[in-house]
Amino acid sequence: MTHDTSPAIELRGAGKAFRTPSGALHTAVRELDLTVERGEFVAVVGPTGCGKSTTLTLVSGLEEPTEGEVLVGGEPVRGIGRDVGFVFQQDAVFPWRTVLSNVMAGPRFRGAAKAEARERARDWLARVGLSAFEDRYPHQLSGGQRKRVALAATFVNDPSILLMDEPFSALDVQTRALMSDQLLELWAGTGSSVVFVTHDLEESIALADKVVVMTAGPATVKEVFTIDLPRPRKVEEVRLEPRFVEIYREIWSSLGEEVRITRERGAVHAA
Ligand SMILES: Nc1ncnc2c1ncn2[C@@H]1O[C@H](COP(=O)(O)OP(=O)(O)OP(=O)(O)O)[C@@H](O)[C@H]1O
């Protein structure tokens, strides 16, 4: 990143249309204006299929916008940046490598010597509570443990931007809450900017500094809510606070309308 004062991420009038197999153009997202400051945790919520993942792929450089601009660190995105980390619903772990080797893979790929990569990987495995599991293979772990490996394997690369697409949605409710707390602990002090896509409004409020509500597809930004809940937060505790409930009501009145529009469209298509 070259421009130190520029926001971490900026979308300016960004849009993406895909060519469908029949040759028609399908607009997935349109006129997206969004700024993510450095060190900010931004959650994106919206009705199913509206274009949340597409927005992330534009920021990641996996896809190019067909309209407007996407800037990371003040520069137009060109391809996948080395200081961008990803965590998706499916675990991006190598099944044939041990836990330690999985976490070492990023630093090794980025040119770190083996001993240094091992030391950094062990440090992050300790932070996620998996030191005793470093010789296991991913299939010998629980879903929550695999997710912790994925988090360690991401944070070990010291990403300045972290893109997360429903990372905890396959986990049971208790494990999900634990993982959310763990994510907040790992993120605190890293200075990384996070964009976290979720279906779960409670999760988004508990985690984020800002919640972005997207419209029914093709999505654009409908409203951005600032979450003024103090940190550090524990997700199971913060959601019982009166302010949390107030924020939830406020955002739901905006999001609920888009969910209704999406459902009604579905009913028309199904009829
Ligand atoms: N590669 C592609 N080619 C054609 N259409 C696509 C492509 N990727 C996404 N789409 C379409 O763009 C729209 C937005 O999809 P996207 O996955 O971004 O939504 P989403 O909000 O993340 O969905 P969900 O909440 O269900 O995960 C959908 O209608 C989808 O079918």
The ligand as an SDF file (V2000), in Angstrom:
LIG
                    3D

 31 33  0  0  0  0  0  0  0  0999 V2000
  -20.0890  -15.9970  -12.0940 N   0  0  0  0  0  0  0  0  0  0  0  0
  -21.3710  -15.6390  -12.1820 C   0  0  0  0  0  0  0  0  0  0  0  0
  -22.0360  -15.7030  -13.3640 N   0  0  0  0  0  0  0  0  0  0  0  0
  -23.3350  -15.3460  -13.4480 C   0  0  0  0  0  0  0  0  0  0  0  0
  -24.0640  -14.8960  -12.4070 N   0  0  0  0  0  0  0  0  0  0  0  0
  -23.4780  -14.8210  -11.2150 C   0  0  0  0  0  0  0  0  0  0  0  0
  -22.0990  -15.1870  -11.0160 C   0  0  0  0  0  0  0  0  0  0  0  0
  -21.7990  -14.9990   -9.6910 N   0  0  0  0  0  0  0  0  0  0  0  0
  -22.9360  -14.5550   -9.1000 C   0  0  0  0  0  0  0  0  0  0  0  0
  -23.9330  -14.4370  -10.0050 N   0  0  0  0  0  0  0  0  0  0  0  0
  -25.3100  -13.9570   -9.7340 C   0  0  0  0  0  0  0  0  0  0  0  0
  -25.2130  -12.6660   -9.1310 O   0  0  0  0  0  0  0  0  0  0  0  0
  -26.1860  -12.5260   -8.0870 C   0  0  0  0  0  0  0  0  0  0  0  0
  -25.4920  -12.1990   -6.7780 C   0  0  0  0  0  0  0  0  0  0  0  0
  -24.7930  -13.3580   -6.3030 O   0  0  0  0  0  0  0  0  0  0  0  0
  -23.9340  -13.3510   -4.9520 P   0  0  0  0  0  0  0  0  0  0  0  0
  -23.3560  -14.6970   -4.7750 O   0  0  0  0  0  0  0  0  0  0  0  0
  -23.0180  -12.1830   -4.9790 O   0  0  0  0  0  0  0  0  0  0  0  0
  -25.0710  -13.0720   -3.8570 O   0  0  0  0  0  0  0  0  0  0  0  0
  -25.0220  -13.2220   -2.2660 P   0  0  0  0  0  0  0  0  0  0  0  0
  -25.7390  -12.0100   -1.7320 O   0  0  0  0  0  0  0  0  0  0  0  0
  -23.6410  -13.4300   -1.7990 O   0  0  0  0  0  0  0  0  0  0  0  0
  -25.8940  -14.5300   -2.0640 O   0  0  0  0  0  0  0  0  0  0  0  0
  -26.1410  -15.4570   -0.7660 P   0  0  0  0  0  0  0  0  0  0  0  0
  -26.6470  -14.5430    0.3020 O   0  0  0  0  0  0  0  0  0  0  0  0
  -27.2050  -16.4080   -1.2180 O   0  0  0  0  0  0  0  0  0  0  0  0
  -24.8420  -16.1050   -0.4410 O   0  0  0  0  0  0  0  0  0  0  0  0
  -26.9680  -13.8360   -8.0580 C   0  0  0  0  0  0  0  0  0  0  0  0
  -28.1580  -13.6410   -8.8110 O   0  0  0  0  0  0  0  0  0  0  0  0
  -26.0490  -14.8340   -8.7370 C   0  0  0  0  0  0  0  0  0  0  0  0
  -26.7890  -15.8400   -9.3560 O   0  0  0  0  0  0  0  0  0  0  0  0
  1  2  1  0
  2  3  1  0
  2  7  2  0
  3  4  2  0
  4  5  1  0
  5  6  2  0
  6  7  1  0
  6 10  1  0
  7  8  1  0
  8  9  2  0
  9 10  1  0
 10 11  1  0
 11 12  1  0
 11 30  1  0
 12 13  1  0
 13 14  1  0
 13 28  1  0
 14 15  1  0
 15 16  1  0
 16 17  2  0
 16 18  1  0
 16 19  1  0
 19 20  1  0
 20 21  2  0
 20 22  1  0
 20 23  1  0
 23 24  1  0
 24 25  2  0
 24 26  1  0
 24 27  1  0
 28 29  1  0
 28 30  1  0
 30 31  1  0
M  END
$$$$
